[in-house]
């Protein structure tokens, strides 16, 4: 009977922890399919050179960056930087190697094709920010103190100076694992949100291809759709989708992201009307309402909402 393979040793520094090494550990555990320390890997928090040198993966300690050797420190002279000069933290260095794999572990096989795009977006919007805060450097100006930022929230997991858990060779180890679980939960929810956005975009594009009029987007479910319209420069003026109360909503399309204007407002003589008054004015029997600002309306059926959209198209179109 052959001996069991030794568990991999993952090493980072001991003492007070920061967001970058906690985030890096959460990413490593996801990417490598690891569970709890002591069951399928060893988590070593130390500053002793010997154990660090012997570890399989080392981050945020050791004064070496060499991805081929699984060394990911950023404190030494000549430490790696992003293309714009932003210094990497251990989170950014680990993400470059393991981020896409970690994202893939969080996705169902049917969504695996989006892993590269999701990993790249997370790097731009989340991981990069961890790098900036950890190094105190940003190409966009000073790194401001943010009490609700991820770095501050992770830092709050550290034991206080007068907590008995802050003393001894294992000081902060239990809190480090709690912080890693917290970060993993945030990362999982962020990945799920981006997955849902990509799924919505695919559904919007398919519905638009199958629609009768490219200016009217008809969706079988409510979902975020404006981003896909902007991203693919679709000529959509109105979107029709079901609401939770059983009605079908008629939404207008803004001219640019964040605008409260509309490419094509609903007709002025519908503004603020409801039920029978709106049905008589619009000629749609089951019309329910049109907002006084003319950016949204509703009917009781899909057919009614589509009819309202067609009637609201620009004259002569």
NORJOPE-V825998 format. One record per residue. RES is the residue in one small letter. SS is DSSP state (A for helix, B for strand, O for the rest). PSI is psi in radians with two decimals (999 if undefined). D_LAST is the distance of its C-alpha to the last C-alpha in Angstrom with 1 decimal. Layout:
BEGIN
res & ss & psi & d_last
RES & SS & PSI & D_LAST
RES & SS & PSI & D_LAST
END
This chain:
BEGIN
res & ss & psi & d_last
x & O & 2.18 & 79.2
x & O & 2.60 & 77.2
x & O & 2.57 & 76.7
x & O & 2.52 & 73.3
x & O & 2.46 & 71.3
x & O & 2.57 & 71.6
x & O & 2.46 & 68.7
x & B & 2.54 & 66.7
x & B & 2.11 & 67.5
x & B & 2.13 & 64.7
x & B & 2.40 & 66.1
x & B & -3.12 & 64.9
x & O & 2.75 & 66.9
x & O & -3.12 & 68.8
x & O & -2.73 & 68.9
x & O & 2.35 & 65.9
x & O & 2.80 & 62.6
x & O & 3.02 & 59.2
x & A & -0.65 & 55.7
x & A & -0.78 & 55.6
x & A & -0.50 & 58.4
x & A & -0.81 & 57.4
x & A & -0.76 & 53.9
x & A & -0.72 & 55.3
x & A & -0.74 & 57.6
x & A & -0.71 & 54.8
x & A & -0.77 & 52.8
x & A & -0.77 & 55.9
x & A & -0.69 & 56.7
x & A & -0.89 & 53.2
x & A & -0.64 & 53.0
x & O & 0.00 & 56.5
x & O & 0.60 & 56.2
x & O & 2.69 & 59.1
x & O & -1.86 & 60.1
x & O & 2.56 & 62.9
x & B & 2.41 & 65.5
x & O & -0.29 & 68.7
x & O & -0.79 & 67.1
x & O & 0.05 & 65.3
x & B & 2.88 & 65.7
x & B & 2.21 & 67.8
x & B & 2.07 & 66.3
x & B & 2.04 & 68.7
x & B & 1.89 & 68.4
x & O & 2.87 & 71.1
x & O & 0.20 & 72.0
x & O & 2.19 & 74.9
x & A & -0.68 & 74.5
x & A & -1.00 & 76.2
x & A & -0.59 & 73.9
x & A & -0.78 & 70.9
x & A & -0.57 & 71.9
x & A & -0.22 & 72.5
x & O & 2.73 & 69.2
x & O & -0.75 & 66.5
x & B & 2.29 & 63.6
x & B & 2.35 & 64.1
x & B & 2.55 & 61.6
x & O & 0.31 & 62.0
x & O & 2.77 & 65.7
x & O & -0.21 & 67.9
x & O & 0.61 & 66.8
x & O & 2.32 & 65.3
x & B & 2.04 & 61.9
x & B & 1.64 & 61.9
x & A & -0.59 & 59.2
x & A & -0.53 & 61.1
x & A & 0.08 & 64.1
x & O & 0.70 & 61.9
x & B & 2.19 & 62.8
x & B & 0.99 & 60.2
x & O & 2.80 & 61.8
x & O & 0.28 & 60.3
x & O & -0.16 & 63.2
x & O & 2.84 & 65.1
x & O & 2.48 & 65.0
x & O & 0.31 & 62.3
x & O & 2.61 & 60.2
x & O & 2.65 & 56.8
x & B & 2.79 & 53.7
x & O & 2.95 & 50.0
x & O & -0.52 & 48.4
x & O & 0.10 & 47.8
x & O & -0.07 & 51.4
x & O & 2.18 & 51.0
x & B & 2.48 & 54.1
x & O & 2.60 & 53.8
x & O & 3.13 & 55.4
x & A & -0.49 & 56.8
x & A & -0.83 & 53.5
x & A & -0.69 & 51.5
x & A & -0.77 & 54.1
x & A & -0.68 & 54.3
x & A & -0.65 & 50.5
x & A & -0.55 & 50.2
x & A & -0.71 & 52.4
x & A & -0.10 & 51.9
x & A & -0.85 & 48.5
x & A & -0.65 & 46.4
x & A & -0.68 & 49.1
x & A & -0.76 & 49.2
x & A & -0.76 & 45.5
x & A & -0.62 & 45.8
x & A & -0.43 & 48.5
x & A & -0.18 & 46.3
x & O & 2.59 & 43.5
x & O & 2.68 & 43.5
x & A & -0.59 & 43.7
x & A & -0.31 & 40.1
x & A & 0.14 & 38.9
x & A & -0.49 & 41.4
x & A & -0.35 & 38.9
x & A & -0.07 & 37.7
x & A & -0.82 & 41.2
x & A & -0.76 & 41.1
x & A & -0.70 & 37.8
x & A & -0.76 & 39.1
x & A & -0.71 & 42.5
x & A & -0.71 & 41.0
x & A & -0.71 & 38.9
x & A & -0.63 & 42.0
x & A & -0.75 & 44.0
x & A & -0.71 & 41.7
x & A & -0.36 & 41.3
x & A & -0.99 & 44.5
x & A & -0.75 & 47.3
x & A & -0.69 & 46.9
x & A & -0.66 & 47.3
x & A & -0.74 & 50.5
x & A & -0.82 & 51.8
x & A & -0.83 & 51.1
x & A & -0.74 & 52.8
x & A & -0.63 & 55.8
x & A & -0.18 & 56.4
x & O & 0.45 & 55.6
x & O & 2.37 & 53.5
x & O & 2.38 & 49.8
x & O & -0.25 & 48.1
x & O & 0.14 & 45.9
x & O & -3.02 & 48.8
x & O & 2.55 & 51.6
x & O & 1.93 & 51.4
x & O & 2.63 & 51.5
x & O & 2.19 & 53.3
x & O & 1.79 & 51.0
x & O & -0.35 & 52.9
x & O & 0.07 & 50.0
x & O & 2.82 & 49.4
x & A & -0.70 & 50.4
x & A & -0.75 & 53.4
x & A & -0.71 & 54.8
x & A & -0.69 & 54.3
x & A & -0.72 & 56.0
x & A & -0.52 & 58.8
x & O & -0.29 & 59.5
x & O & -0.34 & 60.7
x & O & 2.43 & 63.7
x & O & 2.54 & 67.0
x & O & 2.89 & 68.2
x & O & -0.53 & 71.4
x & O & 0.21 & 73.6
x & O & 2.27 & 72.2
x & A & -0.44 & 74.8
x & A & -0.13 & 72.0
x & A & -0.01 & 71.8
x & O & 2.70 & 75.3
x & O & 3.02 & 76.7
x & O & -0.36 & 75.7
x & O & 0.37 & 72.7
x & O & 2.20 & 71.5
x & O & -0.05 & 67.8
x & A & -0.80 & 67.4
x & A & -0.70 & 66.3
x & A & -0.61 & 63.9
x & A & -0.76 & 62.4
x & A & -0.64 & 61.6
x & A & -0.75 & 60.1
x & A & -0.68 & 57.9
x & A & -0.69 & 56.9
x & A & -0.68 & 55.8
x & A & -0.84 & 53.8
x & A & -0.73 & 52.0
x & A & -0.66 & 51.4
x & A & -0.75 & 49.7
x & A & -0.79 & 47.4
x & A & -0.73 & 46.6
x & A & -0.73 & 46.0
x & A & -0.64 & 43.5
x & A & -0.73 & 41.7
x & A & -0.73 & 41.5
x & A & -0.68 & 40.2
x & A & -0.73 & 37.5
x & A & -0.63 & 36.3
x & A & -0.79 & 36.5
x & A & -0.65 & 34.3
x & A & -0.73 & 31.7
x & A & -0.69 & 31.8
x & A & -0.71 & 31.6
x & A & -0.73 & 28.5
x & A & -0.76 & 26.9
x & A & -0.70 & 27.7
x & A & -0.70 & 26.4
x & A & -0.80 & 23.0
x & A & -0.70 & 22.7
x & A & -0.78 & 23.6
x & A & -0.65 & 21.3
x & A & -0.71 & 18.3
x & A & -0.63 & 19.6
x & A & -0.10 & 19.9
x & O & 2.75 & 16.6
x & O & -0.55 & 14.2
x & O & 2.12 & 11.1
x & O & -0.22 & 12.1
x & O & -0.21 & 10.3
x & B & 1.99 & 12.5
x & B & 2.08 & 16.2
x & B & 2.09 & 18.6
x & O & 2.46 & 22.3
x & O & -0.26 & 25.3
x & O & 2.64 & 27.4
x & O & 2.38 & 27.1
x & O & 2.80 & 27.5
x & O & 2.17 & 26.7
x & O & -0.38 & 23.4
x & A & -0.66 & 22.2
x & A & -0.72 & 24.9
x & A & -0.66 & 23.7
x & A & -0.80 & 20.1
x & A & -0.81 & 21.6
x & A & -0.58 & 24.3
x & O & 0.18 & 22.0
x & O & 0.85 & 19.2
x & O & 2.57 & 16.6
x & O & 0.57 & 12.9
x & O & 2.32 & 13.4
x & O & -0.61 & 12.1
x & B & 2.60 & 14.0
x & B & 2.40 & 17.2
x & B & 2.27 & 18.9
x & B & 2.73 & 22.6
x & B & 2.55 & 25.8
x & O & 2.84 & 28.0
x & O & -0.36 & 31.8
x & O & 0.11 & 32.1
x & O & -0.28 & 30.3
x & O & 3.01 & 27.0
x & B & 2.16 & 23.7
x & B & 2.57 & 22.3
x & B & 1.89 & 18.7
x & B & 2.55 & 18.8
x & B & 2.79 & 16.6
x & O & 2.21 & 16.9
x & O & 2.77 & 18.9
x & O & -0.47 & 18.4
x & O & 2.81 & 21.9
x & O & 2.36 & 24.8
x & O & -0.13 & 26.6
x & O & 2.56 & 24.1
x & O & 0.05 & 23.7
x & O & 3.13 & 20.5
x & O & 2.52 & 17.0
x & O & -0.72 & 14.1
x & O & 1.81 & 12.0
x & O & 2.78 & 14.6
x & O & 2.74 & 14.6
x & O & 2.46 & 14.4
x & A & -0.61 & 17.4
x & A & 0.03 & 18.8
x & A & -0.24 & 19.2
x & O & 2.17 & 21.3
x & O & 0.03 & 24.7
x & O & 2.69 & 24.5
x & B & 2.72 & 26.2
x & A & -2.14 & 27.0
x & A & -0.71 & 27.3
x & A & -0.74 & 25.8
x & A & -0.69 & 22.6
x & A & -0.75 & 22.5
x & A & -0.71 & 22.9
x & A & -0.66 & 20.3
x & A & -0.42 & 17.6
x & O & 0.21 & 18.6
x & O & 1.98 & 19.3
x & O & -0.66 & 23.1
x & O & 0.39 & 24.1
x & B & 2.42 & 22.2
x & B & -0.91 & 24.9
x & B & 2.83 & 24.0
x & B & 2.26 & 21.7
x & O & 2.56 & 23.5
x & O & -0.44 & 24.1
x & O & -0.07 & 22.8
x & O & 0.42 & 19.4
x & O & -0.17 & 19.6
x & B & 2.60 & 20.6
x & B & -3.06 & 20.7
x & B & 2.72 & 22.2
x & B & 2.95 & 22.6
x & O & -0.24 & 25.7
x & O & 2.81 & 24.1
x & A & -0.79 & 21.8
x & A & -0.69 & 20.0
x & A & -0.75 & 19.7
x & A & -0.69 & 18.4
x & A & -0.69 & 15.7
x & A & -0.69 & 14.8
x & A & -0.73 & 14.7
x & A & -0.77 & 12.4
x & A & -0.70 & 9.8
x & A & -0.42 & 10.4
x & A & -0.07 & 10.2
x & O & 2.69 & 6.7
x & O & 2.48 & 5.6
x & O & 2.38 & 5.5
x & O & 0.01 & 3.8
x & O & 999 & 0.0
END
